[in-house]
Structures are given as C-alpha cells and as structure tokens.
Amino acid sequence: MNRSSDSLHRDRIAERMRRPRSLRRGGPAIFAGCLAVLTSSISSAEQFELGPVAFDTGVTAISSFQTGSGVNYGAGAVDDPGDTKRTVMAASIEPWVELNSALGDSSVYAAASGVLAGSFFDGEVGGLFGRGGDEELETELLHVGWRNATFDVSVGAQDYIVGDGLVIGDGNLDTGADDGQYWLLPFSAWRNSAIARMKTDWLRVETFWLRSDRDFGAARLAGVNFERDLGQDRGTLGFMFFKILQGNRLNVDGMTVWNVRGADLRLPALAGLSLFGEYVAQRGDDDDGGGRDNAADGWYVEARYGIDDWEWQPAVHYRYMRLSGDEPDTPDNEEYRGLFFTTATRGWDTWYQGEVTGQYHLFNQNQITHMVKLNAEPSPRWILNLYYYRFDLDEPQYFGTPLSSTDWSDEVNLMVEYVPNPKFYVFAALAWSTPDSAAKAAFGDDDFLVFETMLILNF
C-alpha cells in the first residue's frame, strides 16, 4: 500500500517544528553577524564518533515572506489600527547536536540546540504577536534520556506531542517579543519536562510533567497518555488525562482535561478511506475565573478518501469541528481553550485552521469549522493543496465581547509544496478570507488576503 500524502507531509516537514529560549537579544548587527558566521559553518554538519559516543550534528535554517491586504477585514493591524497592508520577512537558524551512547541493551541519549530568529519590515501581519525588528537568541533543545527496548525516560527541554497535537503539541507560543518571530515556529520544545514511556507489543504508555514557555503562562501540567496501535494499517486509538497545575496567564489554572481519539482508522472494505476523530472534555475548577467550573467540550470528525494507485494520488478530506463557547447565562465556563495545539502534523490544517482565520482570529476557541481539502502529488517532489473553510462561532461572542451573530467567515487557501530532497523544502500559499456578519461586527467588512512563502534548509 502506498503511503498517504498526509503521512508524507508529516515526514517531510516535521523537522521544521523540532527546535524555545534563554539568551537575550542584542541588536540588528549581532543578528546579521551571527547569521553570517553560522551560515558559513553549515558545511561542517556531520556524523562522527568519539569513543563510545555517536554524535549527529546539523543546522536548520528557515526564512519566510508574508504580505497581507485588508488586514483584519479592514480594521488594520492590532498594533497600528488603520494599517491595512503589512509585509514581514523572518528568518531563523538553529545549530543542533544529538548524541547517543550504547550501554549494553540500553543507551543514553541527549540533544541540545539554540535558535537565532528575527523579523523585519512591518511586523507580523495581524499586528498581535510581533513587530519588525524583533529578535531573539535562545536555547531550544536541552535534554538527556535513557532507553531500552521497553522503557524510555527523559528530562529537560524537548519536543512532546500527543496524537496529532490538537491538545498537547507546542510547548512554546512563538511571539516576536520573546521569540523574534511568529510564523516560522522554530521554537516548539517544552521549556522543561520529565517524560517516562513504556512500550509493549500492544500498548504504549506515557506519563509526563511539562512546563511551557512564559507566553503560554509558564504553565505546568502533569498527566498520562495511552496509545494502542491496531496493527496492519488499521490505525491508532488513544486516551489521555492531565491536570494543569499552574497556568494563570491563560486562565487555565486548575483545569483537568480528558481526551479520547482515533487516527488513520481504516475499513478493509474501503481501502482508500481513513477516519480521524477526537473528543476533549475540559473540566475542573477555573481557579483564575472566580472558581467557576469548567464545562467545555471540543471534538471533531474527519474523513479522508485517497486513490493511492492513481498517478497524482489525489485525496479529498472533510472535517467537522465544534469547540464550545461560553454561555453568558450559566454559572459554568463553557469556553473551550485551545491550549497547546501545534501545527503541520498531518498537513497545514492541523491545527492552525485557515491561514487567515487560524493564524489571526479564532485560535481553536468558540468555533465551528467545516473544512474541505483536495490534495494531490503531481510528482514525488510536488504537493498541491486546495482548502475551503466555513467558520462560525459556537456562541455569539468574540473573546467575551457580545455579538448579534455567529456567522464568521469563508476562507480559501491554495498551497504548493516543493520537496526535492530531505534537506530542502519550499512552501507558497495564497489565502483569501471574506467576513460574515460576526466578523464584520468585530473587525470590518473588507476581504483579508495573505500571500506567504517559506524556505527550509537542513544541513
């Protein structure tokens, strides 16, 4: 069986999400100088051994260009109202090293990396998360672990994703002030963690303690995750529970989260059909909201049908998602919070849904989403994606501001990806969003268009 384009997408660009922060910024001259020095050393990436220790080193460089018009449906950038046209360039570079040392039937491993990132020109298109001139130089990965065939224990700054990252994915909210940029997402690791894994023939169990970056409120959470691989290309089932021990900045302190999910579930009678689904219950006391009880729910169902033996391997996807909004006439808090969702695990739609709406407006909170996606691979090097989104609010309010309607927007995204080899990735997209009555009341009635490109080099 050929692998689906979603699986290929995960393999091809997941590395761009690998690598968050602790050294302070210096200035444009420092950024340019460091970038030149690091770029000149790219050719030194290699694998080598020193005694019993095997080293793997490399550099990941990312650059992007974005330009938008009709910003925020004509209301203009948040940090500069009336500025309806914005352009931003961003760049990051990350040298990294991984090591592994065998100890009989087990091994010790470690990884470390640092990121230098900056933004130029007007700043982040929506004006909410960054300005031109933002810079950051900071550590990203810094962890050590031990593993054998059954157990894996690690501590420190590392990436950790549960399922496809709807709830637990990104430990670092990239903002210009703290991370030098917004859209590149070179920072993804949890700032600190302790993770213990056990793997058997039929079950994988993970216990975790995680701390996010300060833009996520330096949240602390602890929980457990179970995953069952059904084997023979039949998919995966999962269950997770965790409690947020500290999360004051995002008003999530005291929340408990229950999660059940199924991924890439297949039916023998329909070889091209894959099913995905997830349910999230957010409960516990809202310790930062006057002790209100959390009573939020979020869920989605998604179907993909692909014809893998056709020349372009075309596929069509449909997703329906509902994330509850707070009801003003109840004592409970029904507002679903997006928490720590990540991006690009199964495609660009997981989980920034829409290059306009997902990046600048709704953030997986109080929303109902219909998504239709068509994708194809004209050759092993090219991926084409066409999206249509229909967005509505679950409750007639926008982050607490009452509205008279729940009709938000319609959005179309056209994307092209070029992957000639594992070291080189090019992405370009055109996104168009037209507001409906709720978005017009919150912002304005202009169409919001964004053109964006990204280049990733792995050395």
Secondary structure, 3 states (H helix, E strand, C coil): CCCCHHHHHHHHHHHHHCCCCCCCCCCHHHHHHHHHHHHHCHHHCCEEEECCEEEEEEEEEEEEEEEEECHHHHCEECCEECCCEEEEEEEEEEEEEEEEEEECCEEEEEEEEEEEEEEEECCCCCCCCCCCCCEEEEEEEEEEEEECCCEEEEEEEECCCCCCCCCECCCCCCCHHHHCCCCCCCCCCECEEEEEEEECCCCEEEEEEEECCHHHCCCEEEEEEEEEECCCCCCEEEEEEEEEEECHHHCCCCCEEEEEEEEEEEECCEEEEEEEEEEEEEECEECCCCCEEECEEEEEEEEEEECCCCCCCCEEEEEEEEECCCCCCCCCECCCCCCECCCCCCCCCCCCCCCCHHHHCCCCCCEEEEEEEEEEEEECCEEEEEEEEEEECCCCEECCEECCCCEEEEEEEEEEEEEEECCEEEEEEEEEEEECHHHHHHCCCCCEEEEEEEEEEEC
